Amino acid sequence: NHWRFGSRNGFDDKSDSMLGGVILTPEGIERKIRESGGSERDIRDALADPRTASRIIKAVQERAIDKIGILCLSEFADHPRLWREYANRGCGACLCLDVGRMIAADRLHIPQEMEYSDAQQHRWNPEVQDQLAETGATLLRKNKKWDYQKEWRILWPDGVGSHRMPVDALRAVILGPRLSEAKRRRITTWVDSGPWNPMPVIIPSRCPR
């Protein structure tokens, strides 16, 4: 019952969760440099350098946004297009999760609904006190062309990696429409050997092959 929280670097949409910029003020730049132990010369150089903004954007993207673990979910359990795009054209399995159980086990990491918008990407404001919400404004928005996915995400600020999930959260496993009989048996064995309580049901996809 370990679930993989990946980085946005592995997404198929390379514009997903990319910063649209950073809101900077001279006072903010000076304060950040002082907080990091910079000298007066460092401050003058940063304020005079036209590349400062782009460097800060890159640093925030790489050190904050790209380091957050993300588990992507969908409202749809058996969607033909999702099978094609995320399960090797139906040669996979769909895990159906009980969101209520997940929230009851861990109220800090709950699924959050994606916003679909073609507006300009979010500009990060380092002066905002709630930096987790500020980061979420970047990680929880995608272009409208993806709205057919009805996606939700669980964000894990502690980082990318595998994290334990509640044993009662997995309610069903849907077998992909193009799975071979041997792989169906293998997935069934995996489910039967897990710690699940109650044991999830295993059902075939209703989508055509």
C-alpha positions in Angstrom: 0.0 0.0 0.0 2.7 2.5 -1.0 1.7 5.0 -3.6 4.0 7.0 -5.9 4.0 10.7 -5.7 5.8 12.0 -8.8 7.3 15.3 -9.9 5.7 17.5 -12.6 8.8 16.8 -14.6 7.2 13.5 -15.7 4.0 15.0 -16.9 3.0 14.6 -20.6 2.1 18.3 -20.7 5.4 20.1 -20.2 3.6 23.4 -19.6 1.7 21.9 -16.6 2.7 23.5 -13.3 5.2 26.0 -14.9 5.5 29.4 -13.2 4.3 32.3 -15.2 6.7 34.6 -13.5 7.6 36.0 -10.1 6.3 39.2 -8.5 9.4 41.1 -7.4 10.1 44.4 -5.7 13.5 45.9 -4.9 12.6 45.7 -1.2 11.8 42.0 -1.6 15.0 41.2 -3.4 17.0 43.0 -0.8 15.3 41.2 2.0 15.8 37.8 0.5 19.5 38.4 -0.2 20.0 39.6 3.4 18.1 36.5 4.8 20.4 34.3 2.8 23.5 36.0 4.2 24.3 38.2 1.1 26.4 41.3 1.3 25.6 44.9 0.3 27.5 44.3 -2.9 25.4 41.2 -3.6 22.3 43.4 -3.2 23.6 46.1 -5.5 24.6 43.5 -8.1 21.2 41.8 -8.0 19.2 45.0 -8.3 21.3 46.1 -11.3 21.3 42.7 -13.1 18.5 42.3 -15.6 18.8 38.6 -15.3 17.8 38.5 -11.6 14.1 37.9 -12.3 14.7 35.0 -14.7 17.2 33.4 -12.3 14.7 33.7 -9.4 11.9 32.1 -11.5 14.2 29.2 -12.4 15.3 28.7 -8.8 11.7 28.7 -7.5 10.6 26.3 -10.3 13.5 23.8 -9.6 13.8 24.1 -5.8 10.1 24.4 -4.9 7.6 23.5 -7.6 9.5 20.6 -9.2 10.2 19.0 -5.8 6.6 18.6 -4.6 5.2 15.1 -4.9 1.9 14.9 -6.8 -0.6 12.0 -7.0 -3.0 12.6 -10.0 -6.5 11.3 -9.8 -9.6 11.5 -12.0 -13.3 11.5 -11.3 -13.7 8.9 -14.1 -13.1 5.3 -13.3 -13.6 3.8 -16.8 -13.0 6.4 -19.5 -11.9 5.3 -23.0 -9.6 8.3 -23.6 -7.9 7.9 -20.2 -7.3 4.2 -20.9 -5.6 5.2 -24.2 -3.4 7.9 -22.8 -2.5 6.7 -19.3 -2.7 2.9 -19.4 -0.9 1.8 -22.6 -4.1 1.8 -24.6 -6.0 -0.3 -22.1 -3.2 -2.7 -21.1 -3.3 -1.5 -17.5 -5.5 -1.2 -14.4 -7.5 1.6 -12.8 -7.4 1.9 -9.0 -10.6 3.2 -7.5 -10.0 5.1 -4.3 -12.4 6.0 -1.5 -11.6 9.7 -1.0 -13.4 9.9 2.3 -11.2 7.2 3.7 -8.1 9.0 2.5 -9.2 12.2 4.1 -10.1 10.5 7.4 -6.6 9.0 7.6 -4.7 12.2 6.7 -6.4 15.6 6.7 -3.2 17.3 5.7 -3.0 15.7 2.2 -6.4 15.8 0.7 -7.4 15.7 -3.0 -7.8 19.1 -4.5 -9.8 19.9 -7.6 -8.0 21.1 -10.7 -8.9 24.5 -12.3 -8.9 24.5 -16.1 -8.1 27.9 -17.6 -6.4 29.4 -20.6 -5.5 32.5 -18.6 -1.9 33.5 -18.0 0.0 31.1 -15.8 0.3 32.0 -12.1 3.0 34.5 -11.0 4.5 33.5 -7.7 4.5 36.1 -5.0 7.3 35.5 -2.4 5.7 38.1 -0.1 2.5 36.0 0.5 2.5 34.4 3.9 0.9 31.1 2.9 3.5 29.8 0.5 1.9 26.4 0.3 -1.3 28.0 -1.1 0.8 30.1 -3.4 2.5 26.9 -4.8 -0.9 25.2 -5.1 -2.0 28.0 -7.4 0.6 26.8 -9.9 0.2 23.1 -9.4 -3.6 23.0 -9.5 -4.3 24.7 -12.8 -4.1 23.4 -16.4 -5.2 24.5 -19.8 -8.8 24.0 -20.8 -7.9 21.4 -23.4 -7.4 19.0 -20.5 -10.7 19.5 -18.8 -12.1 16.1 -20.1 -9.8 14.5 -17.5 -11.8 15.9 -14.5 -8.5 15.7 -12.5 -7.8 16.1 -8.8 -4.4 16.1 -7.2 -2.9 15.3 -3.8 0.1 17.5 -3.1 2.9 16.2 -0.9 5.2 19.1 0.1 7.6 16.7 1.8 8.8 15.6 -1.6 8.7 13.1 -4.5 8.6 9.5 -3.5 6.5 6.6 -2.2 4.2 7.2 0.7 2.0 4.9 2.7 -1.7 5.1 2.1 -4.6 3.8 4.3 -5.4 0.1 3.7 -9.1 0.8 3.4 -8.8 3.4 0.6 -8.6 1.0 -2.3 -12.2 0.0 -3.1 -12.0 -1.5 -6.6 -9.6 -2.4 -9.3 -10.8 -2.1 -12.9 -8.9 -4.3 -15.4 -8.1 -2.6 -18.7 -10.0 -3.7 -21.8 -6.9 -4.9 -23.6 -5.2 -6.8 -20.7 -4.2 -10.4 -21.6 -5.5 -13.2 -19.5 -2.1 -13.8 -17.9 -1.8 -10.2 -16.8 -5.4 -10.3 -15.4 -4.4 -13.2 -13.2 -1.2 -11.4 -12.2 -3.0 -8.3 -11.1 -5.6 -10.4 -9.2 -2.7 -12.1 -7.4 -1.2 -8.7 -6.5 -4.5 -7.5 -5.1 -5.2 -10.7 -3.1 -1.8 -10.5 -1.5 -2.2 -6.9 -0.3 -3.1 -5.5 3.1 -6.5 -4.2 2.0 -9.3 -4.2 4.5 -11.9 -4.6 3.2 -10.7 -6.4 0.1 -11.3 -4.4 -3.1 -13.5 -5.9 -5.8 -11.9 -6.7 -9.2 -14.1 -5.9 -12.2 -13.5 -5.7 -16.0 -13.6 -2.5 -17.9 -16.8 -1.8 -19.8 -14.9 0.1 -22.5 -14.4 -1.6 -25.9 -11.0 -3.0 -26.8 
